[in-house]
Each structure stands twice: as C-alpha cells, then as structure tokens.
Amino acid sequence: MIEKQGLVGTIQPFSMEGLNRGPDGIIRYVGTDATLISMLDRARKSWPHSEALVELGGERLNYAQLWERSTTVAGGLKDLGVRVGDRVGLDLPNGVNWVVAFFGTLLAGGVIVPINTRLTKTEKEYLIDDSGTKFLFAPDQQLPNGGPFVLENASAGDLAAIFYTSGTTGHPKGAMTSHENFTSNIETAVRVARLEPENLRSLVSVPLFHVTGCNSQLLPTLSIGGTVVMLPSFDVARFISSIAEEKITVLTSVPAIYWLAMNQPQFLELDTSRVARVLYGGAPTPPDLVKRIMAAFENAEVGNGFGLSETASISTYLPHAYAATRPETVGFAAPPVELDLGGLDEQSGVGELLIKGPNVVSGYWNKPEATSSTFVDGWLHSGDMAKIDQDGFCQIVDRKKDMINRGGENVYCVEVENVLVEYPGIFEVAIVGVPDQMMGEKVGAVVVPMPGTNLDTKALLEFASTKLAPFKIPQFLRIQNEPLPRNPGGKVLKPILRSGTDWGKPVK
C-alpha cells in the first residue's frame, strides 16, 4: 500500500491498493488501460452487443457499432490528410456524433480540441487558430467516412486532447491532456464514486466539451461497459422525464441543475428509487441543498468531485459518508492525487492549493511562460486558495486573484458567498472588492434573489454577522433580478461586476 507524501489527514476514505510511486515521484495506477484507444478496444471486445450510447431523440449504438463508426471516421480523417499529432476541432452538441468524432480523431492519431458550442464566432476562431486546428467537426456537416483505420502505436504519454480553460480574464489556455491523464482520471472516477458496471446507465446533462462531462462521466461509464445517455441540450423537463424513461442509475451535474429540477412540479411524481449515485461538482454545495438531494434520492449515494481542466477533472472527492456533515469542503485528495499548500499563512491556515498526480497535464499549449509559472517541480499551482485540516478535508476559500485585501485583512470571496447563499430566498451571490481610498478595498455583494422574493437586506446582514467576522460582512450590497454575468463556461465574470456595478451608498 502506497503512503502519500503530501498533506495526509487522519481520515483515509479511499483505498490506495494497486498503486505504485514511480521514480519521478508520481503515484500511478497499476494495470489500467494505456490509452483511450486500448480502453475502447477492450470495451468493444468485452461488451460488443451492450448499449453504449443513447442520444435522447436520436441514435443508439452498442459497443461494436461505436467502435466501427469511430474507425471509419478515423479512416475518413486520414484520407483528408490528418496525420499523427494534428489538431482536430470538435464543435458539435452532445450526442452520438460528438462521441464518434472524439474517438475517431484519437484512432486516427489526431489531437482532439473540444470547442465550447456557446462561444461566439470570434472566440471559436481564437481556439482554432491558437491550436493550429487542421480539421473541424462542424454542425450540419457529415462526419468523414473512409476505410476502417486504427493507430497501432499510441502510447500513454502521447498528447490526446487540448481542453481550453474558460478563464474570466484574458484568452483561454489549452490544457495539454495525454492518454495517461485521461485513463488515470477514469480509474479515479470509478473508484471514488464506487461505480458498478451492472445496470449502469449514466445521464449526461452537462456539456461534453467540459472535462466533467467527457472525462468523469462519458469515459468512466464506457470503460466499465455502462450506457451513456446524453441530453443534446439541457432542458429541465427532459432531464426529469429521462430519469424514469431511460432507467437512469447515475446522475452527475452541477448543484444548480438539481435545485432547478427539484423545484419543478413534475419532480414530485418522479420515481427515483432506481438512482444509485447522485454526483455533483465544481464547488462546495449549500448544506440545505445537499440534504434536499439526499431526501429526493433516498436510495442514492451522493458525492462532490472537485477538479480542473489542468487535472483532467477529479482532484478531490467528498464521499457520501461526509456529504451532509462537511458540505463546505470538497473532500479528500482522490487517489492517486497528492495535495499541498504553497505560501501558507500560518495564522489562517490558507495557502495556494498544489496538486500532484498522473492526471495533471503537462502544461498549456503555446504558452511556455504560463506553463513554467503554473507547473513547478511536478506540482500544479492551481490558483485556488485553500485550507486542509488535520482530518484531510480540503476547503476552497477563494481564487487567488479574487481575494479581497481589506486594509491588510484577507477576505476570501467564496467563504462569504457560501454564507450568504444559505439565507432563505437567495438564488446566487457574487462577492467582489469595491475600491476604497482608505482601506484599499471593501467587500461588495451582488445578490440575486429567487423569483418572487422580497429580500430583507437588514436581516440578511444580521444573518451574515452570526457566521462571519465583522471585516468580512459586505459593506456594499447590490440587489438585482438579472442573473450574474457568466462566460460560456459558466464562471461568473467578476471583472464586469467590479467595473460595472453601481454600488450606491454603503450599507454599514
């Protein structure tokens, strides 16, 4: 059994069996698929007639058909001049064609570049130009079709994909993802979520162009012979009805989608007894929402996964046993990941979250300076400020660049946001720094109430005062009915809030 050398807590919720530390200091799984090509080949030989893909309102493919279709796309790409290492853009909605194009590119030896379908034309052109895309899978076009072709000499360290991060400032950066990054994350997802192949039917309601949908839902399900059911685009009524109609056993989504679904009248009539796993991720989840999820899916284990494009998805995981009692955290380091804290502030216990593991990508495409500053001595400098307690629980307190310095006191925006969103009637909150001549910055809150709610701001601030130190309580408060501005990746655009919010007079 491998002992981790990073920060290790008293609780060890995941088995480290079947892992070895290599000469480079990185812990790796033993005996996993070397590449996504070998993974799909194994799956189609093991379960040729099992249902692999379901596109709601569209096609259904078994594993033999998925392999066959992917090999002919690979042959078509080869006929079009795509060679080993060439980048291939993927600008398609969720569905069978997305998956076939993904695997077809890998079978041809190409490097897949998933493109956020919500981007503007100009934003897409930047990704295509920056990656040097040679061929683009575009909507309303036939997939390439040629004689079956399978690259025979792919290896674990080969570049397989470039996932562009959806940054809130500047141009996105392309995380260079190898086959090993993919296959390591697949094994992690199967282990921490305790996925079981029998009757596994996973509903993909998030975009496949993000690492959550692709790396931690699509690929782990296919690796153990399950069925991937895909929503081409999100529709809450379809999301709810498909759970019963498609006999879904695993749900993975963002907390907001669960909240939306559970607030629909038709959800009350839904039989959720078949659902065995309800997984969510991206951020800590309000305790009340976690309890509602547990009550709504009473036969399911719940879990919160946290990660980045730079970690090929999962870095930490909060398992079912602790979901209700420690929802403010993102759980423990997921095997074989190791965590540490850089620039630790001894007083607060906060430092920059550092991550090491075989899932950590090699760097950013075409950005050597960003690569050298972010990936240092085998550790990813995540840009997330975090605390790790003696039990091993990791709590994200803010993005490094979003932290507010209020007269020398550090205010972590996520901490304040998590408190305010617990108040009844709050839909979403963003905390930003408001320039101040004396203090440098003061705390400002943009609050979006739930529809039909008359928010008592005085009561909200009194509630905050019971859970936050006085210097952390917002001194400026903006109530708006419009949703918070977000980029195509769903991240709140705080620069817009900082520069474009009319704060008015301070509330305290």
N, C-alpha and C positions, 0 to 999 in steps of 0.2 A: 504493500500500500504506500502510495506517494504522500509525503508530507509537504505541504506548501511552505515556501519561504517568505511569502508576502505577509500581510497582516492576517493573522489567524485568530478567530474568536473561539470562545468556549463551546459554541454550538456548531456541530458539523452535520448539516442536514443531508448532504449528498455523498454518495459513495465515490471513492477515488480508485476503486478497483479497476484494473485494466489500463492503467496509465503509467507512463514512464517519463522521467525527465531526461531530455537529450543533452548532448554536450554543449549546446547553445544556451542551456539554462531554461528552456521552454518545456513544459509538461505537455505530452501528446497522448492521444488515444492509441491503443494498440489494436490492429486488426480491422480498422474501418476502411471503407472504400477509398482508394487513392484519388479518384477523380469523380466528377459528376457523370462522366461517360460510363465508367465502370459501375457506378451506382445504378444508372438507368438500365444498363445491360443486365445486371444481376436481377433487378426488379422484373424485367420483362420475361426472363427465363424462369423466375420463381412463380410469378402470378400472371401468366400470359392472358388468361381469359377473365381476370378480375377487372372490375370497373376502376379505371384510373382517374379519368376526368369527366366532370359534368359541367357544362356551361348552361346555366339556367336560361331556358328559352332557346337553346342551341344544341350543339352536338354532345354526344357521349362517346368516349373512347376507352377501350380496355388497354392493358399494358402492351400487348402485342401491336395494337394499332398505333399507340403513341410512339413506340419505337420505329415502326415502319414509316409513319408520316414524317418523323424527325429526320430519318436517314435520307428520305427523298428531298427534303428541304436542304439538307447538307449537300447533297449532290447538285441541287439547283444553284446553291451559293457558289460551289466550286466551279460550275460551268460559267458563272458570271464573273469569275476572276477573284473571288475571295480566297485568300491564302492564310496559312497559319500566322496568327498574330494580328491579322487585320481586324479593325474595329467595325462592329455591325450595330447600328442603332435600332432600337425596338420601341416604336411609337404606336402601340396598339392598346386597346382597352383590355381589361381582364377577360379571359376566355381561352378556348382551346387553341386558337391561333397564336396567342401570346406564348403559351407553354411550348407548342411545337416549334415556334420561331426561336425560342430560348435554347432548347436542346439541339435544334438543327444547327444553330450557329456553333455551339460547342463541338458537335460531331464533325463539323467542317474545319475545326481548329481556330475559329474566329473568337474574338473577344466581344462579349455582349455588352451593349451600353443601353440599359433601360432608361427610357425618357418619360418624365412626368407628363402625362397627357393634358394636364391642366395648365401647363406653361404657355406663354404667348409665343408667337412665331419667332420673335427676336430672341427670346430665352432659349427656345429649342435650337435655334441656329448657333447660339454660343456653344451648347453642348456638342453639337455635331462638328463644329469647326475645331473646338478645343481637343476633342478626342481623335480627330482625323478619321471620322467615320467614312468607310468605303461603300457601304450599302446600308439602306434604311428600310426597315419594315414599316410601311406607312398604311394608314387606314384606307379601306376601299381598294386595296390592291391585292392581287392574287399572290399567295406565297410562292417563292421559287420552287420549281419541281424538276428533279433530274434523277439520274440513276442513283440507287442507294449508295451512300458513302459514309464511312466511319473512320475517323482519325485513329490510327493504331498506336501511336507512341506518345500520347499525352501523359504528363506526369503531375504529381501533386503540387509542385511549385510553380506550374505554368499559370500565367495570367489568364483568368477565365472571364472576368467581368469588371466593369468600371461603374460603380454606383456613385452618382453625383449627390453630394450633400446639399440640402436645401437651406443654405445659410440665410441669416436675417440681414446681413450686410455683405456687400461685395459680390463677386462672382462665386458660384458654387465650385467646390473642389471635388475631383473624381477619385474616390477611394478604390485603389487597385486591389481587386479581390482574386485570390488564387483558388485553385481547386481545393487545396488543403483548408483554406479559410472556410469555404462552403461546407466541406464534409465534416470538419470539426464542429461547426455550429449545428449541423444536422444531428450529430450524436448528442450534443449538449441538449438540444431541444427535446429529443426523445427521452433522455434521462430525467431532466428536471421536471418536465410536465408529466412524466410517467405515462407516455403514450403507449397504447397497446394495439397491436395490429387487428385483433378480432373486432369486426364490425366498425372499424374506424372510418368515419365519414366527417370530414372537416369542412366547415363553411368558411370560405374566403370572402370577407366583406370589405377588406381594405385593399388598396391598390397593390398589384404585383410589382410595380416599379419601385416600391419601397422594400427595404430588407425584411421588415416584419412579414409582409405578405408572401414574398418569394422565399426568403431564407429560413424563416421559422414556422411557416405554415405549409406552403406548397411542397418544398423539398423534403422535410422530415416525413410528411404523410406518404409521399411516393416511395421513400426509402424503405418503408416497412409494409408496403402493399396496401395502403388505405386508399380511400376515394376522396379526391379534392373536388368540392362543389363550389363553383365560382359565380358570384354576382357580377355581371358585366359592368354595372354601375350601382352605386348604393341607393337603395330605396327601402325605407324602413318597413313598409307593408310587406314587401317581397322578402326582406330579411326574416321577418317573423313567420310568414307562412312557409318558407322553405325549411325551417327547422323541423316542422312536422312532416311536410311532404317528402323531404329527402332523407328523413330519419337521421338527422344530424346528431353526432355524439360529441363533437369537439367544436367549440366556438372560440375564436381569437379575434379580438377587436380592441378599439380604444374605449376608455370609460364612457365617453360622451355618447357613443352608439348604444351601449347598454342602457344608459339613462333614458335616451330617446325611445328605445324600444319598450322599456318597462312602463313608460308613460302613455302608451297607446292603448285604447280600449280593447283592441283585439288581443293584446298580450294576455289579458286576464283569462281568455279562453284557451290559451296555448298549453298543450301537454308537454312539459319539459322533462318528464321522468327519464327519457332516453339519454339526455345530455349528461356525459360523464366528466367533461372538462370544460371550464369556462375560464379563459385566459385573457388577460389584458396587459397593456404595457405602455411605455413611454414616459410615465411619471407616477409619483405617489397618487393614490386614489382616496378621496374623502371617505372616512370610516363609515358614514351612513350609507354611502353608495355600495361599499363592499358588503355590508350587512343586507342590503336590499338584493344584491346579486345572489348572495348565499340563500336567501329566503325564496327567491324566484326559481332558482335551480337547485332544489334541495338535495338532489342525488349527485351533484357535481362537486369535484374538487376545483377550487379556484386558485389562481396563481398570477403573480405580476412579474413580467420579464422586463428588464431594462437593458438597453444597449445602444449602439451607434452604428452608422454605416461603416465606420472605421473598425468595428469589431465584428463585422459580418452579421450582426444582430445581437445575440444574447451575451451580456457580460455578468449580470446578476439576476437572481430569481428569488422571489418571495413565495414559498410554498404554502399550501393550504393550511397547514398547522398554525401558521403565524399570520395569515392574511387578515384576520379580524382584529388581532391584538397589536400588530405592528404595521398598519397600513401607511404610516408616514414614511416608511422606508421602502427601498427597492430590493430588500432581502440580502442574500449572501452571495459571495463570489460563486459563480456557476462553474463546475468542473469543466475543463482544467484551468480556468481563469485564475489569475492571482491579482490581488489589489494592493495598492499602497497609496500613501498621501504625500504629495510634494508641497514644499513651502508651508509646512504645518504651523498653524498658530496655536501655541501651547495653551493659551487661555480658553479659546473657544473650541479647540479640537478640530478645527476646519482646515482643510488643505485641498489642493487640486487632486482629483481622482486620477490615479495612474493605473493602467491596465496592461497586463502581460498575458499572452496565450497564443496558441496556434490559430486562433480565429482573428487575431489582429492583423490588419492588412499591411502591406509593405510600404505604403506611402500614397502620395497624391500624384495623379497623372499630370505631367508637365509643370509641376510646381515644386522644384527642389528646395527652395527656401522654406516653404510651409512644411514640407516633409521633414527637413532637418530639425525644425523647431518643435514639431509635434511628436515625432517618433525618435526617442532618445534612449540609446543603450537597451533596446528591446522593450521599452515601456512606452505605451501610448499616453501622452499628456492630453487628457480628454477635454479640458476646458470647463469641466464641471467641478464646482466646489462641493465638498462632501465631508461627512463625518462617518467614522467607523467605530462602533462601540466595542466593548470588551467581549460581547457575545458574537460579534462578526456582522451585525446588521449594518448595512450601508444606507446612509441617508443623504440624498442630494439636496443641497441647500440653495444652490444658485448656479447660473452660468458665470464663469469668471469675469466676463466682460459686462455682465448685467448688474454686478454687485454695486450697491449704493454706499458711498462713503459720506456719512453724515457727521461732519465735524470730527472726524477721526474714528468714529464708530462704524463698523461694517454692518450693513443691513442686507440680509440675503432675501432677495425678492420672492423666491419660491416659498420660503418659510412664511412670509406674510400672506402670500396668495393662498396657501393651504389653510391658514386660519380663517381668512375672510370667506372663502368658498364654503366653509362649514355653516355659515349663518343662513337661516331659512330664507328662501326666496332669491338667493344669489345663483345666477347661471354661470357666469365666468368673471374672472378678475385678472387684471394685469397691474403689477407694481413697477413703477419706474422712478428714476431720480428726477426731481424738479430743481433746476439751478437756483442757488441761493447765495447772495453776496457774502453773508457771514459764515454759514455752515458749509458752503461748497455745494451740497445737495441736501434736499429734504425729500421725504417719502411721499410719493403721489400714487393714488389708486384710481384706476379706471374700472368701474363696476357696471356689469350688465345684469340687470335683474331678470328673473323669469317672467315670461309674458303675464300681464295682469297683476303684477306685484307692485304694491305701493311701499317702497323701501323707506324705512325709518333710519336715516343716516346717524342720528344721535345714538340710537340703540345699537346700530352696527359697530360704532366706535367703542361704545361701552363693552360690547361683547369682545372686541379685539383687545381691550385693556385687561381682560381677565386671563389672556393667554400670551400676551406679548409685552416685552419691556417697553416703557414709555417712548424711548427713542425710535422704536420700530413701528409705532402706530402712525398710519397715514396722517399727514398734516394738510394734504390736498386731496380732494375727493371729487371725481367726475362721474356722474351717473348718466348712462346713455342706453338707449334701447337698441342701437345698432350693434351687431356683433363686432368683436375685436378684429382689427385688420390682420390678416394672415397671409403668408406666402403660399405658393402652390403645394408645399409640403406640409402645411397645416400649422407652422410655427407662427407665433404672434410677432408681428412686426413692431417691436418696441421703438425703433428709431422714429417711426411715424407718430407714435404716441408721445414720445418726448418732444418732438418738434411741432406737432400739430394740435396738441390738446390745449384748450382754453381753460386753465385751472381756476380762474377767479380768485376769490379771497381764501386764505387758509381756514380750515375748519377747527383748528386747535393751535 
